[in-house]
């Protein structure tokens, strides 16, 4: 049995290497497909001017927990923009300070997408 040990050792190492190469290439392909899908979805949503349809579409696309999560994120961005402190938001909506801080940082970024969306929201009211 000892004579075959190096052979088995080599094969198992080769299998591991091939598996690694396969999974890395699959992950890169998957990532590209996901990015393409994300871009397509954003383009489609940007072209829809029917809020009721988008609400129905989001109801199909996202779970109730996911809808709650992104609704909370938008709510906290609006609260931060209104001048409410992070601690008040955390207490009022039972949110983590980490989530609120992330929203606050995004809002302060130059050319912030949050800021642009808030501006669009304000012009539609």
C-alpha positions as CSV (number, residue, x, y, z in Angstrom):
1,X,0.0,0.0,0.0
2,X,2.8,2.5,0.7
3,X,3.9,2.4,-2.9
4,X,0.6,3.8,-4.1
5,X,0.4,6.5,-1.5
6,X,2.2,9.2,-3.5
7,X,0.0,8.4,-6.5
8,X,-3.2,8.8,-4.5
9,X,-1.8,11.9,-2.9
10,X,-1.1,13.4,-6.3
11,X,-4.5,12.5,-7.7
12,X,-6.4,13.9,-4.8
13,X,-4.3,17.2,-5.0
14,X,-5.0,17.3,-8.8
15,X,-8.7,16.8,-8.1
16,X,-8.7,19.6,-5.6
17,X,-6.9,21.9,-8.1
18,X,-9.3,21.0,-10.9
19,X,-12.3,21.6,-8.7
20,X,-10.9,24.9,-7.6
21,X,-10.3,26.0,-11.2
22,X,-13.8,24.9,-12.1
23,X,-15.5,26.7,-9.3
24,X,-13.5,29.9,-9.8
25,X,-14.5,29.9,-13.5
26,X,-18.1,29.2,-12.6
27,X,-18.2,31.9,-10.1
28,X,-16.8,34.4,-12.6
29,X,-19.3,33.4,-15.2
30,X,-22.1,33.5,-12.6
31,X,-21.0,37.0,-11.4
32,X,-21.0,38.2,-15.0
33,X,-24.5,36.8,-15.6
34,X,-25.7,38.3,-12.3
35,X,-24.3,41.7,-13.2
36,X,-25.9,41.5,-16.7
37,X,-29.2,40.5,-15.1
38,X,-29.0,43.4,-12.6
39,X,-28.3,45.9,-15.4
40,X,-31.2,44.6,-17.4
41,X,-33.5,44.8,-14.4
42,X,-32.5,48.4,-13.6
43,X,-33.1,49.4,-17.3
44,X,-36.5,47.8,-17.3
45,X,-37.5,49.4,-14.0
46,X,-36.3,52.8,-15.3
47,X,-38.6,52.5,-18.3
48,X,-41.7,51.8,-16.3
49,X,-44.0,54.7,-15.3
50,X,-46.6,52.7,-13.6
51,X,-46.2,52.6,-9.8
52,X,-49.0,50.1,-9.3
53,X,-47.4,47.7,-11.7
54,X,-44.0,48.1,-10.1
55,X,-45.5,47.4,-6.7
56,X,-47.0,44.2,-8.1
57,X,-43.7,43.3,-9.7
58,X,-41.8,43.9,-6.5
59,X,-44.4,41.8,-4.7
60,X,-43.5,38.9,-7.1
61,X,-39.8,39.5,-7.1
62,X,-39.1,40.1,-3.4
63,X,-40.1,38.2,-0.3
64,X,-42.1,40.2,2.3
65,X,-38.9,40.4,4.5
66,X,-36.9,41.8,1.5
67,X,-39.6,44.4,0.8
68,X,-39.6,45.4,4.4
69,X,-35.8,45.7,4.4
70,X,-35.5,48.0,1.4
71,X,-38.6,50.0,2.6
72,X,-36.9,50.5,6.0
73,X,-33.7,51.6,4.2
74,X,-35.6,54.2,2.2
75,X,-37.5,55.4,5.3
76,X,-34.2,55.9,7.3
77,X,-32.7,57.9,4.4
78,X,-35.7,60.2,4.4
79,X,-35.5,60.5,8.2
80,X,-31.8,61.3,8.1
81,X,-32.5,63.9,5.4
82,X,-35.2,65.4,7.6
83,X,-32.6,65.9,10.3
84,X,-33.7,63.1,12.7
85,X,-30.7,61.8,14.7
86,X,-29.5,58.3,14.1
87,X,-30.3,57.3,17.7
88,X,-33.8,58.6,17.3
89,X,-34.3,56.6,14.1
90,X,-32.9,53.5,15.8
91,X,-35.2,53.8,18.7
92,X,-38.3,54.8,16.7
93,X,-38.0,52.1,14.1
94,X,-36.0,49.5,16.0
95,X,-33.1,49.6,13.5
96,X,-29.5,48.9,14.1
97,X,-27.1,51.8,14.2
98,X,-24.9,50.1,11.6
99,X,-27.7,50.1,9.1
100,X,-28.5,53.7,9.8
101,X,-24.8,54.8,9.7
102,X,-24.4,53.1,6.3
103,X,-27.4,55.1,5.0
104,X,-26.0,58.3,6.5
105,X,-22.6,57.7,4.8
106,X,-24.2,56.9,1.5
107,X,-26.3,60.1,1.7
108,X,-23.2,62.2,2.4
109,X,-21.2,60.9,-0.6
110,X,-20.6,63.2,-3.4
111,X,-23.1,62.5,-6.2
112,X,-25.0,60.3,-3.9
113,X,-27.7,58.2,-5.5
114,X,-29.7,58.6,-2.3
115,X,-29.5,62.4,-2.6
116,X,-30.6,62.3,-6.2
117,X,-33.5,60.0,-5.4
118,X,-34.6,62.3,-2.5
119,X,-34.5,65.3,-4.9
120,X,-36.6,63.4,-7.4
121,X,-39.0,62.5,-4.6
122,X,-39.3,66.1,-3.5
123,X,-40.1,67.4,-6.9
124,X,-42.9,64.8,-7.3
125,X,-44.7,65.9,-4.2
